[in-house]
Amino acid sequence: MRNHLFNAFTIVVGNDVSGTVVACGSKVSRVKLGDEVLAFSSGGGNAEYVLVKEDVCAVKPAALSFVEAASLPVVVTTMVMCFEKAQIKSEHKVLIHGGSGGTGSWGVLLAKHYYKCAKVFATCSTKNVSYVQSLGADRVIDYTTEQFEQVCKDENIDVVIDTVGEVCSSSNIFFLLTLVVFAD
C-alpha cells in the first residue's frame, strides 16, 4: 500500500515547457545541444528536466524570455488545430469568442496575420477592447454592451471559435455557414 500511495503522488504535471537542450538522441537533427527551445510535453513539464520529442520542439525566439516562451505551446497548438479542423481560408470571416484570453488572443493573431482571414471578429469585455484591437481584430464586440448576434447577423460568418465555453449556443449556429469549433 505504501509504494502505491508514493507512486500516485510522484506525478509531475505540466505540458508547456521552455529551456536549453542538455542532451539529444542520436537521430535528432532539428535541434542541438545548447539550443534554447519551447515545446509541448506529454506531461512532466513542471520538472527541472523533461524529455520531449523533436517534432514538438521549436527554437525559442530570442526576444522572448523562457517564461514567455513556455506560455505558448498549448495555446498556439490549440488554435492551429481549431483552424485546421475548420479548414480556414483567407476569404473566411471568423468570430472568436474570448478574444482577450490566452487561447483567444492567439486565435485573433493567427486568423488575422497568419491565415490572413478576410474579417476577424472577437468578443471580450470593455477593459480588453483596445488590447484585442491591437492584436488585429477587425471588429471587437464588447459583450457587456453589445450582442454578437446583432453585430454579426449580416456578416455571413464562416467559422466560430468558442474559447470561453459558455458563449456558444444556438445563437452561434443560427448565422453560421461553416463550422463551430470548441477550443476549451
Salt bridges, closest charged atoms under 4 A:
ASP35 OD1 - LYS32 NZ 2.96
GLU36 OE1 - LYS60 NZ 3.41
ASP138 OD1 - LYS112 NZ 2.79
GLU146 OE2 - ARG139 NH2 2.63
GLU155 OE1 - LYS93 NZ 3.43
GLU155 OE2 - LYS119 NZ 3.66
